[in-house]
């Protein structure tokens, strides 16, 4: 019996499903925290001692629902990893990236369990979010590489100065995300009323520091966009840069609004979703600064091992 196989284009679509799922679970996880449902299930991996299901009450159901979403993401991640082995021709770079998602998912599951067992420690909650951002990075690189021929070298579509500017932009974006977790860890939305918060710095001061990095990132993005236009860069990275600037401006407006309105949970949830969109757009922008020969349905690719691509 002939073993099942998967075409390159079908596998790329599966990778896109993984990107969407990993982005969505960040939003559902934020909903758990913002509704005070972080300890809706008091233990892990069971929801309550002796039961894997929750009580019929709002907060337990919210936490239990997020766990069900986590299981669904696990199934998708397993499908992506299994699909990398069924892909014909098999590609070592995609296998490494796909199974990296599996390892990251397992790490997230363990970290999520520790977060519950240690009563929503702010540092663990912050780490939980940042690991989600790393998983998104892996999935997006996988999605992009799955649409490109194996063994082809990346070809920069912009000059070296612009690539360094883009690296600075992506690095600053990462710092903004980390600073955002410190704001969340200091703010009132702990996920449960009895959970302590970070006391390293006042909420006002950490919010100001976060805003300073956002303003610096906004200036970098404007400079990058202008440089791309002056250099007559290809349309794709130019389009991503425009989208990124819009996302940053909207995200900044939501951030200022939530601070001056004393952090209403609805706006904070919108800010979490916006941060996820911001990170996704940043990564796709950085990846599209280089190009490889695309995979087509008509012509099979040659199985030549190659290194996994980095965003910039």
Secondary structure, 3 states (H helix, E strand, C coil): CCCCCECHHHHHHHHHHHHHHHHHHHHHHHHHHHCCCCCCCCCCCCCECCECCCCCCHHHHHHHHHHHHHHHHHHHHHHHHHHHHHECCCCHHHHHHHHHHHHHHHHHHHHHHHHHHCCCCHHHHHHHHHHHHHHHHHHHHHHHHHCECCCCCCEECCCHHHHHHHHHHHHHHHHHHHHHHHHHHHCCCCCCCCCCCCCCCCHHHHHHHHHHHHHHHHHHHHHHHHHHHHCCCCHHHHHHHHHHHHHHHHHHHHHHHHHHCCCCHHHHHHHHHHHHHHHHHHHHHHHCCEECCECCCCCCCCCCCCCCCCCC
